[in-house]
Amino acid sequence: MSREEMEALGWDQCDVILVTGDAYIDHPSFGMALVGRLLEAYGFRVGIISQPDWHSAESFRVLGKPRLYFGITAGNMDSLVNRYTSDRKIRSEDAYTPNAEAGKRPDRAVTVYAQRAREAFPGTPVVVGSIEASLRRIAHYDYWSDKVRRSVLPDSKADILLFGNAERALVALTHRLAAGEPIESIRDLRGTAFMVRPGWRPSEQWHEIDSLALDKPGRIDTHPDPYAMEPAAAVPKPAADGAQPVRIVPAAERVAARRADRAQTVIRLPSYEQVKDDAVMYAHASRVFHLESNPGNARAMVQCHGEGPGARDVWINPPPVPLTTPEMDFVYDRPYARAPHPGYGDARIPAWDMIRFSINIMRGCFGGCTFCSITEHEGRIIQSRSHESIIHEIEEIRDKSPDFKGHITDLGGPTANMYRMACKSKAIEENCRRLSCVYPGICENLNTDHSSLVELYRKARAVPGVKRITIGSGLRYDLAVRSPEYVKELVTHHVSGLLKIAPEHTEENTLSKMMKPGIGAYEEFERMFEKYSKLAGKKQHLVPYFIAAHPGTTDEDMLNLALWLKAHNFRLDQVQTFLPTPMALATTMYHSRKNPLKKVSADSETVETARASKVRKLHKAFLRWHDPENWPVLREGLMRMGRADLIGNGPNCLVPRQQPVAAAPAAGREGCAKRKPAGPAAHKGRRDKPVAAATPRPVRRPR
């Protein structure tokens, strides 16, 4: 991170300089450490510029000119999600900065950092990546400016963008640049995007499919006739009556032909100019984009930016092939120091405090929740580490962390219990176009076996020096109920007293737009949780998470959710209002009022969306129906809805007739959403917390 460290290592120049908006923490839950150690393993000299002053290019010159390229990232989180609440208010703290100091990174950090790096050393290749770049690789709706913005590529002037799980592409790109290949000629790596002239193709064999008109997403593919018959390679002369011999084309041959055709096909998305001015066309483009997300069958995509002579195409290669278990182990088994850089001294970094004793065991999520960007970034195919690699990391924590007291705080990732789950058939997986493996129901081809995870828990508990292992990642409860053995193991040994779980809502109208299971699945898990807690002799509680103002949610939906919470005696502390993040399907609904889960047209289903500040405030207040500060908003809302019968002091009323006096702050654990027998919640003025969108991600939220 400094010239002094370079001199101590005997370096005169770095091969790669990584720029990040986070404090540098050498731990595999932080992207910069993971990428830096991976490149180091292949012999490259890596420098890191952490949270540079972006007001001039001088901070980007501190390590000199990189021999190969600048690697630019906003950090573990999108810079705008990190800085602003869902109400567009500036957060007072930044969890990824020493002493939680705010204002240490710019808005749209990838673009700003890339421009400054280019200014510092003109001509040096600039590579952008991370969650911020990944979710902005095409034209996207930007909630903070309330408009559709261009791809980050033309704004940042980057040479190439790496999206998703980029390790394989990153290593290949770095080796090819080291071998002297110009970056502008590297156009064949999966998981990359770049700018090209209109009409550019990798070769003459490529062809384009036009998806510029509405209603084509579901018909881009021509479904093959399973009984198709084609002339044989050597066709004898026709008979006198004109009859010809035919042959039945084997299924394997048809699949191979389709796969070869896909490999040289590019889909043209509606241009930036089209989608920025036409919300329906934006929804159409979003649907096409998400249908091309399976690495097994996805095709390249291209989107024009600009008009006339200055027009350029953003070319997006198919997503990266998921890492194998040995590859995952290699990435996570690097010699991480598992600590912040010594240059920060004793400064407290909240994100580090949260994950210092936690372990990522997997990546990806096949849930497909429309409000979440994990799938768009990491993919639907689960990538899991081996038991041996995970146990080794536990031993590393035990042996190298002087303040480790024997408590591993998480074995998880985007979800706690998708470890080693996959499609039962590789052929089916590679041809599947579903957006979720678990909605509207769990796919019959999905292997939901929890036995390997149960075995891992037991092995981890047996490691000498480990006193306790708790699960901090959110649980996918509709999967968990399929394995009573797993629920019993979890509840008996791995709950800290509170277990995070995310039903998100109770009303089918909203859940269908989220692609989440019905509340019945939650209640089934709740019964199992209470049963096994009682058998274990433990008093434990579920911490449910809900979202207010999600697209498709009406005032009546939120009222019904509030009544459900009251009936179940839940008094939520921290709650979240829907925040439209780039590229998510729910964001498309929010912007376009169209449902991209179905075919899109001008007269297709309209999705009602809470956009006005007053409505969003009411929806959030329904989640904290017990808070005295929300009484005026709720009373006014109930009167307007014609539900004055819910205002009063009776047992069936939601709010009292008179505004109650707020109680003094109560001692106890923050964030608890358990049932409370009496008294209003006392925590006031708590803002919704930022939600990390990808792994590695210290701030975890249940799936």
N, C-alpha and C positions, 0 to 999 in steps of 0.2 A: 504493500500500500504506500510505500515511500521510496525515495531515491536511496535512503540509508539502508533499507532492507535489500534493495537491488545490489548495492555495493557489497553488503555482507554475503550475498549469495554469489558474487562474482559475475553478475549480469551487466552487460552494457546496454541491453535493449530487451524489452518484452516482445514475445511473439504476438500475444493477444492482450489487449487491455479491455477489461469488462467494466462497464459503468452501471451503477445501480442506485436507485433511489432509497434503498434501505441501508441501515448500519450493516457493516460486514461481520457476520457471525458464521464461524466455520462449523456448520452443523448441517446434516443432509436435509433438514426441513426448510432450508433457505436456498433458493435457486442459485445464487451466485457461488456459494460454497460447492454445491453439487456440480455445477458446470466447470468451475475452476479446478476442482480436484480431478474431474474426469479428463480434462485437457492435459493436466499435469501428468496423469498416468500414461499418456501417449507421448510424453517427452517435450511438451510445449511449456514455455515460460509465460506464466500468466500474472498480470498485474490487475489490481482492482482499485477503481476510483469510486469511493462510496460517498453518496450525497454531496456531489460537488456544488460549488456556488455557480449557478447557471447564468448569472447576470453578465458574465464575460467568458471568453474561451480560455482564460489563463488557468483555471482549475483543471482543465482537460489536458494541460501540457505537463503536469507535475511528474509523470513517469516517462516523458519523452514520447517519441513517435513509435507506435507498434509496428513490428515488422510485417504482420499479416493483416490485421483489421481491428477496429473497435467493435466490441459487442455491447449493444445498448439495451437496457431493460429498466422499466419503472420500478421493479422490485417484486416482492411476492404478491402484491395487490395492485390493482388498477389505481393510478394516482388520484383519480377523481372520486372513486368509491372510498379511498383512504381518507380523503380530506373533507368530503361533504356528507351530511346525513341525507336520508331520503326526502327531507324537506328542503334540501339545498342549503342548509345552514353549515357554517364552517365548524368542524370539530375542534375541540380545544386541545386534543392530544393526538400524537402519532405513535402508535404502539411499536413501530419499527425503528424508532429514533432514540438515541441516548437520552435518558431522563424524560422520555415521551414528549420531547419538544416539538411543537407544531411548526409548519412553515419551512421545513428543511428540504422540500422537493417542490418542483413546479407542477402546475396543472399540465396534463398531457405530457408527462415527463419524457416518454419515448421520443416524441417529436422534438422537444426542446433540447434534450441531450444529444440527439443525432445531429441537429443543426450546429450545435456548439463544437462537437467533435470534428465535424467537417470544416468548421472555421479554424479550429486549432491546427489541423494538419490536412490541408487540401490535397485531394488525390488519394488519401488513405481509405480503403474500403470500409463501409459502415454496414454492420449486420444488426438488425433489430429482432428482438424476441420477447418472451415473457407473456404473462396473461394479458397485459394491456395491448401489446402489438397483436397477439393471437386473435383477440376478439374484435380487432379493428382492421382485419385484413381485407374486408370488402366495405362498400358503402354501408353505413350503419346509422341507426337513430341514436342521437346523443341527447340524453335526458337533461344534462346540465345546460346546454344551449337551446334545447327544445327544437332541434332541427336535424335533418339527415346530413351527416358529414361524409367527406370522401374517405377512401381507404387511407390508412396511416402511411402507406408507401409514398404517394405523391407529396404528402405534407412533410414527411421527415426527410425525403430525398435519399432514403436508404437504398443500398444496392440490392439487398435481399432480405426477406423476412422469414424467420423460422417460427412455425406455429406448432402447438401441441407438444407431445413428448419428443423433444428435439435432439436427444442425445446422439442418435445414429446419424442424423443429418449434420449435426454440428461437427462431429468427428470427421466425417467424410469431407465436408466443406473445408475444414482446417487443413487436412492433409493435401487436398487438391490445390489450395492456395499456396501451401508450403512447397509444392512441387512446381510452382510457377504458372499454374493455370489462371488466366484472368477471371475475375469474379463474374464479369458480364457474360462469360461463356458457360457458366455452371447453371444449367437450366433443367437438369434431369433428376434432382433430388426430391424425393417425397417429403411432404411437410414443409415446402417452401413456397413463397410467393414473390413476384418481382414484376417490374414494369417492362413492357415491350411495345414495339410499334404496332399499330393496328394491322391485323391480318397475319401476324407472325405465327409460325408453326414450327415445332421441333423438326419436322421432316415433311416431305411431300405426301407421305402416306396418311397423315392426320386429316381428319374431317371434323366439321363443326355441326353441332345440333343447335338449332335456333330455339331458345326458350323465351323469346321476347313478347309472346302473346299470352293472354290469360288462359287459364284452364289447361295448360299443358303439363304441369308437374306430374300428374298421375299417368300421363301417356307419353312420357319421353321415351320409355322403352317399348319396343314392339314385342309383345309377348310371343314367344316361340310356339309354334304348333307342335305338340308332343308327337303327333303322327306325321310330321313333315316327311315328304319323300322327295329326294333330289336325284338327278341323273348321276349314274356312276361315273368315275373318272374316265374310263374307256367305254364309250357308248357305242354299241353295235349299230349297224344301219337299221333304220326303222323297217318294220314289216310292211308288206304291201298295203295293209289297211291303215298304216300310220301309227300303229301301236309301238310304244317304246318300253324297254325294261326299266324298272324303277328299283330303288333300294331304300330301305328304312335307315335313316341316319341315326347311329347310336347316340344315346343321351350324352355320354362323355365327350363325343366329338362335337355335339352342339354346344355344350358348356364351354369347351376349349375355344370354339369359334367366337362365342359371345365375349369371352374374356379377352381374346386377342383384339376384338373390335373395340372393346371398352378402353383398352390400353392406349389406343390411338384416337380417342374421341375427346373433344372438348365441348362443354356446354356453355353457350353464350347467355349470360345473365342480362337482364335489363340494365341499361347504363346508369351511371350515377345521376345524370341529368333526368332520366326517366323516374327513378325511384325517389328523388328528392322532391319532386313536384306532384307525385301521384301515390297516395298512400296505399291504394289497392295494388298497384304494381309493386310497391315495396313488399307487401305481404306475399305476393306471388313469388318474388325473388327469394324471400326468406324461406318459403316452402321448398323451392327447388334446391336451394343451398343445403338445407338440412337433410333432404333425401339423398344427398351425395356425401354422407358422412361416414359410411362404413368402409374401412380400408380394403375390405375384400372385394367391393364392387364399385367404389367411388370413381368418378371420372374427373379429369381436370376441368376447371371452370375459368371463364374469362369475363371481365367486366370493363367496359369502356369508361374512361374518365376524360371529360373534355370534348369539345366539338371543333370541327374544322382541322386546319393543319396542326394544331397543338394537341390533338387527341392522342391519348395513350391507353393501352390496355393493361389492366392488372391481371396477371396470369397466376392462377392458384393450382398447384399440383395436388394430386390426391393426398389425403392425410397419411401420416407415418404409420408403418406397420408396428403394432405394439411390441414392446420389449419382451423377450423371453425371460423365464425365471433366472437362468444363469446371467443374462445381461443385467437384469435388475440387481442381482446380488453384486455384480461387479461395480455398478454405480454406487451402491450404498456401502460397500466394504472398503472404500477409500480411507486413508488415514486422517479423518477429520479431527481437529483439535477439540471439537464439541464445546466451543466457548467463543465469546465475542473477541474481536481483535484486541490485543493488549493496549492499543492506543486509546481505547475508551476508558481506561482506568476502572474506577469503581462505579461508573455511571450505570444506572438501571435501565434496561431495555425491556419493556413489558412483554413484547412478543417472545423474547428469549426466555423470560421467566416462565411463560406459559408452557413451552414445549421442551424445555431442557432435558427432561427425563421421559419424554414420550418418543414413540417409535412408529414410523410409517411402515406398514406391512404390505400395502397394495396401492394401486392407482386405478383411476377410471371409475365410471359409474354407469350402469345400464338402466338406471331409474328413469332418466329422461325428463325429470321435472322441468316444466317449461320456464320457471323463474330462475333456474340455476344455469351457470355457464360451465360447470365442470365437464359435462359431456362434450360441449363444443371445443373445449380445450384439451382434455385428456382422453376423450373417446369413451365409447360404451364397453369396450372389451377390457375386462379386468386383467391387470398385470400384477402378479404376486411374487413376493420374495419367498425363498425357501425357509424352512424352519431353522436350518443351520445358520443362515445369514442373520436371522432375527435374534436367535439366541446369542450369537457372537456379539451383536450390538448391545444386548443387555449386559453382557460381561464387560464390554468396553466402558459402558456407563459406570458400572460397579467399580472398575479398576482405575479409571482415569478422572472421575468426577469427585473431588475431595469433599464436596458437600452433599453427596448422595447418601440418603438415610435408609435406602432399601425400598423406596416406593417408586415403581414405574407408573407414570400417570396416564399412559395410553398405549394400546396396541391397535392402531387403526389407520385411518386415511379419510377419503371422502365419505366412506361409511364404515361402520364398525364390523359389519358381518357380510360383506360380499367377497371375502377372501377366497380365492381359488374357485369361484363360481364362474361357469362358462356354459356355452351352448353344448349340448350333448353331441352335436354333429358339426365338424369343421366345415363341411360342404354347405350345410344349412346356414351357418353363421356367415360365411363369405357371400351368400346370395341374399341375405335378409335385408329388408328395407324398413323394418319397423323402427319407430322412433323411441320405443321403450320395450324392454323385455318383461316388464311387470305391470303394464297398463294397456288396456282396461283390466286385464287379468294376467297372472303369471304365466308366461309362455310354457307350453307343455314340453318344449325342447330345452328349457333352461334347467341346468343341474343346480339344485338348491341345497346340496349336501353341506352341512356344517361340521362334519366329523373332523376334517383337517384343522379347522379353527379351534375346535374343542381340544384336540390333541396339542396344538400349539400353546393354548392357555395352560394346559397341565405341565408341559415341558418348561414353560417360562416360570411358573410358580416354583418349580423344583430347582431353579438355578441358585446355588449357594449365595447368600448375601441379599437375596430378594425377599423382602418381607410381605410385600403387597403389590398387586397389579390391579389397577382400575381402568375402566374403559371410558375415555373422554370423548371419543368420536360419537356422532349420532347413530342411532340404530335404525335399520330398515325393518320395521316390525312386521310387515306383511310377509317377509321372508323368515323372520325369526320364529313365527308361530308354527312353521312347518317342521321345526326341530325342537320338541320339548326338551331333549337332552341339552341342547345349546342354551336355551332359556334358563334351565335349572343351573347349569354350570356358571353362566353369567351372573345370575342373581345371587347364587350362593357364595361366589368367590370374588367377583370383579365389579361390584357396585359400591361406590363411595358413600352411599346413603341416598344419592340422587342420581337418576339416570336420564340423560337427555333423549328426547324422542320428538318427532316432528309430524303430527297429524296435519298441521297447517290450516285446516278448516274442518267444518262439520257438514257443510252444505254441498250436495252433489253438483249444483250449478257452478260453483267455484272450483270444486275438486276436479271436474272434467276439464277445466281450462288449465289446471296445474298438472294434469296427468298424475294425480295422487289417488290412492285407494280410499274407499269409503271409511267413515268413522267406525264402522263395525269391526274392521281389522284392528284398529287401535284398541277398542274395547275388549276384543278377544285377547290381545297381548296383555292388556291391563290385568285381566283375570289370571293369566298365567303368572305374571309378575308378582301379584299379591299372594298367589298360592305358594310359589317357591320361596318368597320372602318369609312367609309364615313358617314353612317347613324348616327354614334355616334359622329361625328364631331371631330375625332381624326386622327392624322397623325402617323401611326404605320407601322412597317416593319417586314417582315419575315426574320429570320436568318437561311438560309439553310446550312446544313452540307453535305459534300461529302467526299468520301474515294478514295484515290489514290492507284493504284497498287493492287487492290483486285484481287484474283484469277479469271481467265476468262477474265480479262481486257486486251485488246490489245492497242498498241500505237494509233491506229485509234479511238478506243473508247474514250480514254482520250482527243484526239484532238476534237472529236465531242462534248464532255462535255465542253471543253474550249470555243468552238464556241457558244454553248448554253448560257454559262455564259456571254460572251461578248454581244450576241444578247439581253439578258435580263438585261444588264448593271449591273451585279453583280461583285463586287470586294471583294473577300473573304479575311479575315484577317487571322484567325487561321484555319489551315486545318490539316487533318490527313492522314498519310500513313498507309495502312493496317498493323496491328501488329498481327501475328499468336499467339493466346493464346491457352493454352492446351485444348484439347478435342473439340474445336469448329469445325464444319463441314468445314468451309472455311480453317481452318488450315490443315485439311486432304487434301483438294484440293491443298494447297500450297506445302505440303510435297510430296504427292503421284502423283500429276497431274492427279488424277482420280476424278470422280464425285460421291460421296457417296449418292447423292440424287436419284441415279438410281442404278440398279444392277451393280455390279462391276465384271469385268473380265480383263484378260490381254489385250484384244483388245477392251474394252469398251471406251467410250468417253474420250478423252484427254483434260485436262483443262490447257490451256496455263497460265503461271504464271510469273509475273515480280519478279525475284529473284535477278538479278544483280543490284548492287548499282547504276550503271549509268542509268538503265531503271527506277528504282524506283524514282530516282531523277528527271528524265524527267516527269514521271507521276505526281509527286507532283508539279512540275513547271507549268504544264498545269492548275492546279487549281488556281494558282496565276499568270495567264498570264500577268497581268498588272504590276507586280513587276519588276523594272529595273534590279534587281540582277539576275532575271531568264532569262533575254534576251539572253545571250550566249548559255544556255542550250536549250532554245526553238528554237533559230535560227538553231543550229546544228541539232536538232531533226527534224525540218521541212524540212531541206535540205535532210537529210537521207531518209525521208519518201516520197520524191518527191513532197512536197507541198510548194515549193518556192513561189507559187502564194499568199501565206498567209503572206509573208514578204514584208512590204512596208508601205506606209503612207495613203493608200486608206481606205475607210470606211469598206471594206470587209476583210481587213488584220487583222491578229491576233497580230503581233508584228511589230514595226516600222523598217525601213531600218537601222537606226543607234541606238545604245544603248542609251536610255534616261538617263538623270541625275536624281538620286534619290532625291525626295523632302525631305524637313525637316520634322521631326515627327509632325504630326498634333494633336492638342488637341481634346479631345472628348472621347467617350465611347469605351473602348477596346472590341474586339470580335465582333464588328458590321460587318455584312456581307450584309448590305442593298445596294440598288442601289445607286451609286454615279455618278452624272452627268458629272464630269470632274476630271482629275488629277489622277495620279497613287497612289496606296496605299502606305502609308508612313511607316507602321510598318515593321521593318526589323528584320531578325534573330530570329523570334519567333518560338520556338520549339512546336511541337504538344504536347498537354497536356495529362496526363495520364487519362485513362478512367476506372472508377470503374466498376467492373463486377458484382456486386450483391447489393441488398438491404439487410441491411442498407448500404448506400453508399453516402457520402457527395458530391463526385464529380459526377454530373449527366450529362448524354449525352442523346440527344433525341433518341428515338427508331424509 
